[in-house]
Amino acid sequence: MRTKLLALALATMAVAPATGCSYGDMLVHPNGKIYVARQDRFLFGALRKLYECSPDGAGNVTCIAMEGRP
């Protein structure tokens, strides 16, 4: 029983960092664009993406993924 509990605890600790993402950076550029860097914790950030968002006057924001950038 103790071995199973230890194995479950180790498996939970191994999977926990890979189960979510965190938006680590956000930058508002003087040209009115907002840049958001999505930095995941899976594979030490190998799947990070950068988004360029354009707000309009009505409070809506349109974001597109920036290809070819880290």
C-alpha positions in Angstrom: 0.0 0.0 0.0 2.8 2.4 0.9 4.5 1.7 -2.4 1.4 2.4 -4.4 0.9 5.7 -2.6 4.5 6.7 -3.2 4.1 5.8 -6.9 0.9 7.9 -7.1 2.6 10.8 -5.5 5.6 10.7 -7.8 3.3 10.4 -10.9 1.3 13.4 -9.8 4.5 15.4 -9.2 5.8 14.5 -12.7 2.5 15.4 -14.5 1.6 18.5 -12.6 3.9 21.0 -14.3 2.7 19.9 -17.7 -1.0 20.3 -17.2 -1.3 24.0 -17.6 0.0 27.1 -19.3 0.8 30.5 -18.0 0.8 33.8 -19.9 4.1 35.2 -18.7 4.5 38.4 -20.7 2.3 41.1 -22.1 3.5 44.2 -23.8 1.6 47.3 -25.0 3.4 48.9 -27.9 3.0 52.6 -28.7 1.5 51.7 -32.1 -1.6 50.4 -30.2 -0.8 46.7 -30.6 -0.7 44.3 -27.6 1.8 41.4 -27.6 1.1 38.4 -25.5 3.7 35.6 -25.0 2.2 32.3 -24.0 4.9 30.3 -22.2 3.9 26.8 -21.3 5.7 24.6 -18.8 5.7 21.5 -21.0 9.1 20.5 -22.4 10.7 23.6 -20.8 8.8 26.1 -22.9 9.5 24.4 -26.3 5.9 25.1 -27.4 5.8 28.9 -26.5 3.9 31.2 -28.8 3.7 34.9 -29.4 0.4 36.6 -30.2 -0.3 40.1 -31.7 -3.6 41.6 -30.5 -5.3 44.6 -32.0 -7.9 46.3 -29.9 -10.8 48.3 -31.4 -12.6 51.2 -29.8 -15.6 49.0 -28.7 -13.5 46.9 -26.3 -13.0 43.9 -28.6 -9.6 42.4 -29.1 -8.5 40.4 -32.2 -5.4 38.2 -31.7 -3.4 36.3 -34.3 -0.4 34.0 -33.7 2.9 35.4 -34.9 4.5 32.7 -37.0 8.3 32.3 -37.1 8.9 33.9 -33.8 9.7 32.3 -30.4 
